[in-house]
Amino acid sequence: MVEPGLATCAALQAMRAAVRPGISTLELDSIAEDAIRSRGGEPNFMLEPGYRHTICANVNQHVVHAIPTARPLEPGDIVALDAGAVIGGWHGDAAFSAVLPDPARPEHTAAMQKLSDVTEQAMWRGIARLASASHLGEVGEAVSGYVRANSDFGVLEDYIGHGIGRSMHEDPPVFNVPVRRRGPEVKPGLVVAIEPIISAGGIDSYVEDDDWTVTMADGSMSAQWEHSVAVHRDGIWVLTAEDGGAAGLAPLGVTPVPIP
């Protein structure tokens, strides 16, 4: 799963370099597709029945599964860009959020940046916990524990992480909050997408008339960060990060180990 992970990483890096006011999410979609295909991959979102794009592009109050559009991004927007690749029948899946600064609204920009930062750090806490967890349910404890200790943001419960391998979405579910079930044992061979989705307000959402786009019911802004992570005999490795997650995990005292 290393190669599809790196192809997914390349798509996110290309979009991160390009995202700015004035660019549309349709243009970012094309950039992501080119990056994946240049590494010999295929966009796995296109394999979902009825979906024709490489990315989901969730702007402001849109949460997940939003279809790219021709609308130019504007200063003050927060956009979550989610992409995945398949190579040789194996999948990768990852996402990041970007805040487009608005000089006219510095307080809004700062609030959106905090939302993104808390979500990203919650993801890294979940990944770090995976390195020492006995059961997968501990990931949700780490994710929600960080969010609640550092903000009053809402942790969405309807949209969660997942196993990934021969299909993009597999068992087991990866919850972002504590649940009564401990989940499966964490052992070599487990590969999961850890995917916190955090709202600046409530946690209720609804699906738009396009049957894809999920929107916050109270209109609040949201952020999403995601990585695909492998557990192997010597440790963990973040498949969708070029460095295996070393930079994100170093402050947490965890060193990822390359897959033998």
Protein Blocks (a to p, Z undefined) as FASTA:
>chain_A
ZZmmmmmmmmmmmmmmmgcghiafklmmmmmmmmmmmnopacfklmpghiabfbdcdehj
bfbhpacdfbdcdehiacdddddddeehiacddddddddddfklmmlmmmmmmmmmmmmm
mmmmmmmmmmmpmbfklmmmmmmmmmmmncccdcdfkbccddddjbmbdcddddfbdcfb
lbjaddehiacdddddddfbdfbdcddfkomaccdfklpacddddddddddfkbccdfkb
fklommmmmmnopacdddZZ
